[in-house]
Amino acid sequence: METDTVRTRAADETAALRREQRGWYFYDWACSVYSTSVLTVFLGPYLTSVAERAADSGGYVHPLGVPVRAGSFFAYSVSLSVIVAVVLMPLVGSAADRTGRKKPLLAAAAYTGAAATTGMFFLDGNRYLLGGVLLVVANAAQSVGMMLYNSYLPQIAPPEERDAISSQGWAFGYAAGSTVLVANLVLYSAHGSFGLSQTEAVRICLAAAGLWWGAFTLVPLSRLRDRHTRVERATAPGLRQLAATVRDMRRHPLTLSFLLAYLIYNDGIQTVISQASVYGSQELGLGQSTLIVAVLLVQVLAVAGALTMGRLARTYGAQRTILGSLVAWTLTLAAGYFLPAKAPVFFFVLASGIGLVLGGSQALSRSLFSHLVPPGKEAEYFSAYEMSDRGMSWLGPLLFGVTYQMTGSYRSAIISLVAFFVIGFALLARVPVRRAIAEAGNPVPEKI
């Protein structure tokens, strides 16, 4: 009788965990639409056009009295959002670990970002400053929300399941991004058929992403559970808390070694994502419609790539699978160097290669890092991870820009990014992940 009770309790706990995992997937489904439709496709060109309408005769706008070229306003706004996120993430992460109340903090970040994104509907005329403020708020909120979301992974997935769970989360996100992007492109391309101007269509696409983000966030908030920990530490102001987190990480040098490797190769990944459209338009002479289709192709294939690499990790381990993906990134860039100009088919093949390795590289990196986080410090450590993902990716664009400036060739600029994958491969290969997991105080999975 007692055995039956234990079995029933175990079955109930397993069912509750599965329900929580399914709810966790839906936050990626909710917020990835912001990254795809807002940040990658629509907001940059649209906010720049709004700033240009507000510019003086010299092409400058003057936010708070500071002269800024209208064409640089979007980039500066993104940079400011990163600074705000860097201050907030360690502060919120430490508070989440100390109190165990991640869910209210996730709700606050998600609905702040969703509200700011929905507010972009009112971005018309010459309201460039409103657009800049909403972008800073939405982008910083998304970074904080993703940090909290990622920090749930060690708590909702046993070690042997984390690669698969993380991969499925990424797949959900890319599926949502591609679904909404298709709908947005239909609305944007056929705006006249819907009785809308092009500007109105863009504003609806922006606001729809915010509504989607807010609506689907209800699912994870209804299913995720708070877990109180015994971590008791005073919360310091943002940058001081970041310094305290780094000092604590020095007690786990192998975790830091992985984070350094991730910082390097992820910088390469983020630079390829951000500069591929520049390479396609400026070097290969491809049109805007071709580039948008390529973005959609990346999103769709990233779903399959994330799921496939999750399965490979079950056989070969996450570290080996990530190393294999870095080899694939290197070969993809090498192929990109030789692409002929004005040949969309070959560019689509390149986009396919990027899509197949993109989701898996990111998903498995997240799950591998989750094994290296000391118990009770998930949000705090994932704040450092999220900053590596979002706030520290500046060296790649710098190398890309300097190489182009020195050579005048975008082909040379794109091939220079191979260095990030080669160095990242070498650093990751040197990390003894089994020992790193044990030293962090976590159980070591059979395959890692």
Buried (B, 14 or more C-beta within 10 A) or exposed (E): EEEEEEEEEEEEEEEEBEBBBBBBBBBBBBBBBBBBBBBBBBBBEBBBEBBBBBBEEEBBBEBEEEEBBBEBBBEBBBBBBBEBBBBBBBBBBBBBBBBBBBBEBBBBBBBBBBBBBBBBBBBBEEBBBBBBBBBBBBBBBBBBBBBBBBBBBBBBBEBEBBBBBBBBBBBBBBBBBBBBBEEBBEBBEEBEEEEBEEBBBBBBBBBBBBBBBBEBBBBBBEBBBBBEBEBEBEBBEBEEBBEBBEEBBEEBEBBBBBBBBBBBBBBBBBBBBBBBBBBBBEBBEBEEEBBBBBBBBBBBBBBBBBBBBBBBBBEBBBBBBBBBBBEBBBBBBEEBBEBEEEEBEBBBBBBBBBBBBBBBBBBBBBBBBBBBBBEBBBBBBBBBBBBBBBBBBEBBBEBBEEBBEEEEEBBBBBBBBBBBBBBBBBBBEEBEBBEBBBBBEBEBBEBB
